[in-house]
Amino acid sequence: MKAYVTEEGQLKLKDMKTPTPGDNEVIVALKVAGLNRRDIAVPNRIKDQKEPVILGSDGAGVIESVGKNVTEVSVGDEVIINPALRWDENSDAPPEGFDILGMPDHGTITEKIVLAANQVEPKPEYLTWEEAGVLALASLTGFRALFTKGEIQKGETLFVPGASSGVATYIIQFAKAAGARVIVTSRSEEKRKQAKSLGADLVLDTASDWVEELAGETIDLVIDSVGRATFNRSLEVLKQGGRMVVFGATTEDTVNLDIRAFFYGQYKLLGSTMGSREELKALLAFMEEHDIRPVVGHTFTLDEVEEAFELLRENNQFGKIAIQI
């Protein structure tokens, strides 16, 4: 079978052995896979490993075969893949043994994948294959950051620096469905327009003076995934006693923090990563209730994966990137 792998630091489309299911496993014949920023980072993290690893964390497809102990799904079922491995029940932090699909386990940018039967969920019928294939990682990350960690409430104001990421497009829609006011930023005028069309109430230029632009407007919750470039700027607009959730760092990981200003402001700083199967089920029900759809910005074929990666590296996409298998 064809698969897109990282092998000794090199990215390539390669023929790989077709997997077979164990007693508690299933084989999913993939229809669509989705790209995430994690897929850019993985090759550098394992560049000295000699064995190839199939990239990709998101995907949707059809159950092709099942192990002898599998009863919860059947051949022919349409499913999405849960990339949060071995995290079933909601908890304050991921349990021991938690990993994200796509390293060290083989990922989804391939024709077929083997994984535990409890790592798949029914594909929402109202979604296209492209929408379902890019769904899980970013939506689960956003759902946990917004609801489990951020505890957004109706009538509160949310601030999100960087409006074009896949996670941000979900957060905007989730927060509006929950009755919150949503303020986002972007450097791109086109992306600001797209964020507005998704439901953002106010969209700022990232390069602008946020404090001046907001003119004293109260921010209850900031969700930041940019890192050093926006961390302290986000704190400047957060109300005293407000909450800040961080789930990523697309710029530098290390930030300088005025700890005195932080404790005088009595801010609440929370980390978040992915989410549990329990949260995934809740978000799928939430999305269907509010008719929320993933934003698929670009679609490529398996033979065009390198073009898709280049688009992601340049950060020119809005929403998710889908790979048709």
C-alpha positions in Angstrom: 0.0 0.0 0.0 1.1 3.6 -0.6 1.9 5.8 2.4 3.6 9.1 3.1 6.5 8.5 5.5 9.4 10.1 7.2 12.5 7.9 6.9 15.9 9.0 8.3 14.7 12.6 8.1 13.5 12.3 4.5 9.8 12.7 3.5 8.6 10.4 0.7 5.7 8.4 -0.7 6.6 4.8 -0.2 5.1 1.3 -0.6 4.5 -0.2 2.9 3.3 -3.6 4.0 -0.5 -3.8 4.3 -1.4 -4.3 7.9 -3.6 -7.1 9.4 -5.7 -6.6 12.6 -5.0 -8.1 16.0 -7.8 -9.6 18.1 -8.9 -6.2 19.4 -8.0 -4.1 16.3 -9.6 -2.9 13.1 -8.3 -2.1 9.6 -9.7 1.3 8.2 -9.5 1.8 4.5 -8.9 5.6 4.5 -10.9 8.0 2.3 -9.4 11.2 3.5 -6.5 12.2 5.9 -5.9 15.6 7.4 -2.7 17.6 7.9 -1.7 19.3 11.2 1.3 21.3 12.2 2.4 18.3 14.2 3.2 16.6 10.9 5.8 19.2 10.1 7.5 18.7 13.5 7.6 14.9 13.6 10.3 14.3 11.0 12.8 16.5 12.9 12.0 14.8 16.2 12.8 11.3 14.8 15.2 12.1 12.0 17.8 9.6 13.2 15.3 6.7 13.3 16.0 4.2 10.5 12.5 2.6 10.3 9.9 4.6 8.3 7.0 6.1 10.2 3.8 7.0 8.4 2.8 10.6 9.1 -0.7 11.9 9.8 -3.0 12.0 12.8 -6.4 12.7 11.3 -8.5 10.5 9.0 -11.8 9.0 8.1 -12.7 5.9 6.2 -14.5 2.5 6.1 -13.9 -0.5 8.3 -12.3 -3.1 6.0 -11.7 -5.9 8.6 -12.0 -6.5 12.3 -10.2 -8.7 14.8 -12.0 -11.7 16.4 -12.8 -9.9 19.7 -14.2 -6.7 18.1 -17.9 -6.3 18.5 -18.5 -2.5 18.7 -17.9 -1.9 14.9 -18.5 -4.0 11.8 -17.0 -4.3 8.3 -18.5 -1.5 6.2 -19.0 1.0 9.0 -18.0 4.6 8.1 -15.7 6.0 10.9 -13.5 8.9 11.9 -10.2 8.1 13.7 -9.5 9.4 17.2 -5.8 10.4 17.2 -5.7 10.7 21.1 -4.4 7.2 21.9 -5.2 5.5 25.2 -7.0 8.4 26.8 -10.6 7.3 27.4 -12.1 9.3 30.3 -11.8 13.0 30.8 -9.0 13.9 33.4 -7.0 16.9 34.4 -4.1 15.7 32.2 -3.5 12.9 29.8 -2.9 9.5 31.5 0.4 7.5 31.4 0.7 5.8 28.0 -1.0 8.6 26.1 0.3 9.3 22.6 -0.9 11.1 19.5 -1.3 9.0 16.4 1.4 9.5 13.8 4.4 9.0 16.1 5.5 6.5 17.4 2.5 4.7 15.9 1.9 4.8 12.1 -0.4 7.5 11.1 -3.2 8.2 8.6 -1.6 9.5 5.3 -1.8 6.0 3.8 -4.3 3.7 2.1 -5.0 1.6 5.2 -4.3 1.8 8.9 -4.6 -0.7 11.8 -5.5 0.5 15.3 -7.5 -0.4 18.4 -11.2 -0.7 17.8 -11.9 1.9 20.5 -9.9 4.5 18.5 -12.7 5.0 16.0 -16.0 6.8 16.2 -19.0 6.8 13.8 -18.6 9.3 11.0 -21.2 12.1 11.4 -23.6 11.5 8.5 -24.0 15.2 7.8 -20.3 15.7 7.1 -18.5 15.1 3.7 -15.6 12.7 3.7 -13.2 15.8 3.4 -14.8 17.4 6.5 -14.7 14.1 8.5 -11.1 13.4 7.5 -9.8 16.7 9.0 -12.0 16.7 12.0 -10.6 15.1 15.2 -7.3 16.5 16.2 -8.0 20.2 15.9 -11.6 20.1 17.0 -10.8 18.0 20.1 -7.9 20.4 20.9 -10.2 23.4 20.6 -13.1 21.8 22.5 -11.0 20.9 25.5 -9.2 24.3 25.5 -12.5 26.2 25.3 -14.9 24.1 27.5 -13.0 21.8 29.7 -10.1 24.1 30.6 -11.4 27.5 29.6 -14.9 26.9 31.0 -16.4 29.5 28.6 -19.8 30.8 29.6 -22.6 32.4 27.7 -22.1 36.2 27.6 -18.4 36.0 28.2 -15.8 37.5 25.8 -13.1 35.2 24.2 -9.9 36.5 22.6 -7.9 34.3 20.2 -4.6 35.6 18.7 -4.2 34.0 15.2 -7.5 33.2 13.5 -6.5 31.0 10.6 -5.3 27.8 12.3 -7.6 24.8 12.1 -8.1 24.8 15.9 -9.0 28.5 15.8 -11.7 27.9 13.1 -13.3 25.4 15.4 -13.0 27.6 18.5 -14.7 30.5 16.8 -17.7 28.3 15.8 -17.8 26.5 19.2 -17.7 29.7 21.2 -20.4 31.4 19.1 -22.6 28.4 19.5 -22.1 28.6 23.3 -23.2 32.3 23.3 -19.9 34.0 23.8 -18.5 37.1 22.1 -15.5 36.3 20.0 -12.5 38.5 19.2 -9.7 37.2 17.0 -6.6 38.6 15.3 -4.8 37.9 12.0 -2.0 39.5 10.0 -3.8 38.8 6.8 -6.7 40.9 5.6 -8.2 38.0 3.7 -8.0 35.7 6.8 -9.6 38.5 8.9 -12.5 38.5 6.4 -12.8 34.7 6.6 -12.8 34.7 10.4 -15.6 37.3 10.3 -17.6 35.1 8.0 -17.2 32.2 10.5 -18.9 34.4 13.2 -16.1 36.3 14.9 -17.6 39.5 16.3 -14.5 41.6 16.1 -11.3 40.9 14.0 -8.1 42.8 14.7 -4.9 43.1 12.7 -2.3 41.2 14.7 0.2 44.1 14.2 -2.2 46.6 15.7 -2.2 47.9 19.3 -4.7 45.5 20.9 -5.1 47.5 24.0 -5.9 50.6 22.0 -8.2 48.7 19.6 -10.2 47.1 22.4 -10.6 50.5 24.2 -11.0 48.9 27.6 -13.3 46.0 26.5 -13.3 43.2 29.1 -11.7 39.9 28.0 -12.7 36.9 30.2 -10.8 34.2 28.4 -7.7 34.1 26.1 -6.8 31.0 24.1 -3.3 31.3 22.8 -1.3 28.8 20.6 1.2 31.3 19.2 3.7 31.4 22.1 6.3 34.0 22.7 5.1 36.4 20.0 1.7 36.9 21.6 1.8 35.6 25.2 2.5 38.9 27.0 0.4 40.9 24.6 -2.5 38.5 25.4 -2.0 39.1 29.1 -2.2 42.8 28.6 -5.8 42.6 27.3 -7.0 40.0 29.8 -9.1 41.3 32.7 -7.8 40.9 36.2 -8.7 37.4 37.4 -9.2 36.3 33.8 -8.3 32.9 32.4 -5.7 32.1 29.7 -5.4 28.7 28.1 -2.3 27.8 26.1 -2.3 24.7 23.8 0.6 25.4 21.5 3.6 27.5 20.6 4.0 28.2 16.8 6.6 30.8 17.7 9.3 30.3 20.3 8.5 28.1 23.3 10.1 30.2 26.0 8.4 33.4 27.2 9.5 36.1 29.7 6.9 36.7 32.4 6.6 39.6 34.8 5.6 37.4 37.7 4.7 40.4 40.0 2.3 41.8 37.4 0.9 38.2 37.0 0.2 37.6 40.6 -1.2 41.1 41.2 -3.5 40.5 38.3 -4.5 37.2 39.8 -4.6 35.6 36.3 -5.4 31.9 35.8 -3.0 30.2 33.4 -3.9 26.7 32.1 -2.2 24.3 29.8 -4.2 22.1 27.4 -3.3 19.2 25.0 -5.7 17.3 22.8 -8.5 15.6 24.7 -10.1 12.3 25.8 -12.4 10.0 24.0 -15.2 11.2 26.4 -14.6 14.7 25.2 -14.5 13.6 21.6 -18.0 12.1 21.9 -19.3 15.2 23.6 -17.8 17.5 20.8 -19.3 15.3 18.0 -22.7 15.6 19.7 -22.2 19.4 20.1 -21.2 19.9 16.5 -24.2 17.9 15.2 -26.6 19.8 17.5 -25.3 23.2 16.2 -24.6 22.0 12.6 -20.9 23.0 12.9 -18.7 21.9 10.0 -14.9 21.8 9.7 -13.4 24.5 7.5 -11.6 22.7 4.7 -9.4 25.3 3.1 -7.5 23.1 0.6 -7.7 19.5 -0.8 -4.9 17.5 -2.3 -4.4 14.0 -3.5 -2.0 11.5 -2.0 0.4 12.1 -4.9 0.3 15.8 -4.0 1.2 15.5 -0.4 4.4 17.5 -0.6 2.5 20.5 -2.1 0.2 20.2 0.9 3.1 20.2 3.3 4.6 23.2 1.7 1.4 25.2 2.0 1.3 24.3 5.7 4.9 25.3 6.2 4.2 28.7 4.6 1.1 29.2 6.8 -0.9 30.4 3.8 -3.9 28.2 4.5 -7.2 29.1 6.3 -8.7 26.1 8.0 -7.7 22.5 7.4 -5.9 20.8 4.6 -7.4 17.5 3.4 -5.6 14.7 1.6 -7.8 12.4 -0.6 -6.6 8.9 -0.4 
